[in-house]
Amino acid sequence: MNEVTEALMARVRAARAALAAALSAADAYAVAVAQDELDDAIRLARRHGVDTEATGTDEG
């Protein structure tokens, strides 16, 4: 895995963690922000050919 791939995957993992924390806290605003970040991270990873689904980091 190269540095770009590692950075993209780290961003996806961090976004998933933030979403889980927001859901756990029942904070609607934080959930919306975290979901947007996760969607953006996955979109960017896919644009660069990173298969987030194969690593278990895909959301849906």
C-alpha positions in Angstrom: 0.0 0.0 0.0 1.5 3.4 -1.0 1.3 6.6 1.1 -1.6 8.1 -0.8 -3.7 4.9 -0.3 -2.8 4.7 3.3 -3.8 8.3 3.8 -7.1 7.8 2.0 -7.9 4.7 4.0 -7.0 6.5 7.3 -9.4 9.3 6.3 -12.2 6.8 5.7 -11.5 5.0 9.0 -11.5 8.3 10.9 -14.7 9.4 9.3 -16.4 6.1 10.2 -15.2 6.4 13.8 -16.6 10.0 13.9 -19.9 8.8 12.5 -20.1 6.0 15.1 -19.4 8.5 17.9 -22.0 11.0 16.6 -24.6 8.2 16.4 -23.7 7.0 19.8 -24.1 10.5 21.2 -27.4 11.0 19.3 -26.1 14.3 18.0 -28.1 14.9 14.8 -25.8 17.8 13.6 -22.6 15.8 14.3 -24.1 12.8 12.5 -24.9 14.9 9.4 -21.3 16.4 9.4 -19.7 13.0 9.9 -21.8 11.4 7.2 -20.8 14.1 4.8 -17.2 13.6 5.6 -17.5 9.8 5.2 -19.2 10.2 1.9 -16.5 12.6 0.7 -13.7 10.3 1.9 -15.1 7.3 0.1 -15.7 9.3 -3.0 -12.2 10.6 -3.0 -10.8 7.1 -2.3 -12.7 5.6 -5.2 -11.6 8.4 -7.5 -8.0 7.3 -6.8 -8.8 3.6 -7.3 -8.8 2.7 -3.7 -11.3 -0.1 -3.0 -12.8 0.8 0.3 -15.2 -2.1 0.2 -12.5 -4.7 0.0 -11.0 -3.5 3.2 -14.3 -3.4 5.1 -14.4 0.4 5.3 -17.2 1.0 2.8 -20.4 2.5 4.1 -23.2 0.9 2.2 
